Every structure is written in C-alpha cells, then in structure tokens.
C-alpha cells in the first residue's frame, strides 16, 4: 500500500500522498512557492501507522502551490414573509491547488528512562 498522511489546513483534514494534488483554502503564499503543512495528524508508512496526539512530532508534508483559483458559487437567499424582504447574495471561495512533493518522517525516540520490571 502507498504511503499517505492526514494533514490539517484551514480547519479541514485532507488525505495526501506523494504526487497528489489537493484544493485547500487560500494559502498566503505566492504561486510556484513551496509550502509546508505544519499539522500532520496521521502518517502511514510501509512498516507502521503513526497517530498524533494531536500532531506527530518530527513529520512534515511539503507541497508546491501550483495554482490559485475560485471555487463554485454558493447562492445565499434571505426571505421574510409578509414584509416583502428578499435578498440574494453569492460567494466564491478562494482556493489554492497544492501538489504534494514529499512526506517526511523522523521517528520520535523517547528520552524517558525505561521502567524496571519488578
């Protein structure tokens, strides 16, 4: 099975693997620049599955911002009966398309002393 990670960006969670493209909320970086996702929640490697509490120490997901675009339009309507109040609005979210380049993981080694069996 292919390695993948679960990252958090903009309050949402995304499953990513190397070479995949994802659409995330607008990132404040220029097109063509590198972006590192700071919050990795879960990581699956060939050997093991690592879960964060809440995040995994020593792991990074590095991507490149490929494009900036707008999402589909959401229509909003307000209506009040009997007073002839009607309002229509629309909203298009700004999105960033990110190409995932690398998933890096450095295993965390505990420095706590081992307990002796009694």
Steps between C-alpha positions, in 0.01 A plus 500: 500500500616852423623734773258776593438761766204686648571875523298786642466830315238769547307296756456211256680168468643361177642158408811558290766286336808590299407627153137578586335840456257647753284812514530683833378836627708791378859485626680831531798393287584583140431269210794268434639521853543217749262451792548275803189375675569550873234263636535130414236294681576151369770336292507159338833354389577157361586371845261672738218745564583804716224694676551847644383627836383731344792547256800284409835638615774496235273461198450740212301503180655722235303622200525753220222753429410432137205734448260740669136483394142554611255230607144452381251772580279458804167686485358649818140619525331684788123523520248635749133430449238777474747792503633462144860454618717300258878500457721292274875469533771275366836383625801336333777369724863571407691172475859391453593188304796328667714222352637277777871442442634325811377339819785509753501309826768480766408241763459651844716330761403534863768622741306385807674234712373147456306344787643193665281197534444408865 
